[in-house]
C-alpha cells in the first residue's frame, strides 16, 4: 500500500491557484535572509533555554533519586513521599512545556513561517 498519493492531475484546474515549488536557489536565498534568521532566533530563544532547564530539572530528579534516598523517601502526606511528588512533577512540566511551545509556535513562529511560505510560493 502506498503511503503517499501522487499529486492530482492539473487538467481542467487553474494552475495559478496551485502552489508553485520554489527552486533550490530560492530556498538557499530565503535561508540566508534576515526574515528566516529572525524566525530561527525566535525559535531558538524559546526552545534552547526551556530544553536546558528541563534537562537540568530531570537530572536533579535522577541525582536526588540515586544519592538522596532519605530525602526522597520523606513522607509529604499519607503514603505520598517527595519522590512521587517530584516524579509527577516531571510529567506536569512535560505537558506544561508542550502547551507553552504550542502557544509560542501559534503566536510567534507560525505567522512568520506562513509569511515566508506564501512569499516563496508566490515568487516561484
N, C-alpha and C positions, 0 to 999 in steps of 0.2 A: 504494500500500500504506500503510495507516495505521500510524503509529508508536506510538500508544497504544491499548490496548484499552479499551472502556468498562467501567465497574465492573459486576461480576456482579449480576444481579437479587437482591433480598432475599427473594423468595418462598420460603418454607419454611426460611429461615435465622433464627437467633437474632439479633435486632437488637442485643442488649446486648453481643454478642461483637465486633461490627464497630466499628472506631474511629469516633468522632464528630468531625466537623470543628469546631474552635473558631471563634468569631466574630472579626471584626476587632478589636472592643473587647477581647476576651480576649487576643489576640496583643499588642496595644499594652500592656495591663496587665502581661503577663509580661515584655515587653521593657523596661519601665521598672522592673521589680522587682529586688531585691537578688540573687536567685538567678541571674538571667540576666546581671546585671552581673558577678558573680563568674565565670561561665562565660567571658564576654568577656575579663575580666582574665587569667584562666588562659591563654586562647589567645594574647592579645597578649604576655604576659610571655615566652612561648616563641618565637612567630613573629617578632616585630619585631627582637629582638636577633640572632637567628640570620640573619635576612634581611640586616640591616645588615652583619654580619660576613662573610657570603658575598659580598655586593656589593663590600665593601672588598677581599676576597681576590681576586675576579675582576678588579677594576680594577688592583690591584697587578700581577697577571699581565699584563694588557694593557699597562700602562705599562712594565713591565720588557721586554716583547717589543718595544715601539716605541723605547725610549730606552736600553736597556742590552743591546744586541746582543752585546757582548763577554762580558758575564756570562752571558747566556742560552745562548751558544754554548760555554760551558765544558764540557769533557768530564767526565762523572762516572765512567763506565767504558765501555770499548769505544766504540761509536758512540752511546751514550746521553749526551745533554747535559742541562743544567739545564732548558732549555725543555721538553723532553719529559717530564722528571720532574714539573715544575710543571703541565704540561698534563694529564698523567694524574692528578695530584693534584686537579685541578678535577673530573674525573669521580668520583674517590673521595669527595670531600667532598659532591658532589651526592647520591650514593647514601647516604652516612652521614647527611646531614640528612634525607633521606626516611625512613630507618629510624628515626632518633631521633623524628621527628614522629609516625610511626606508633605507636611505643610511648607517646609522650606523649598522643596522642589516645585510645588504647585505655585507658590508665590514669587519665587525669585529665579529659579532655573528654567522652568518650562516656558515662560513668556520670552526669555532671551533666546532659548533654543528654537522656539517656533518662529521667531523673527528671522533668525539665520536660515532656517529651513525654507521659509517662504521666499526669502530673497534669493536663495540658491536655485530653487525650483523655477522661479520666475525668470532668472537671468540665463539659465542653461539653454 
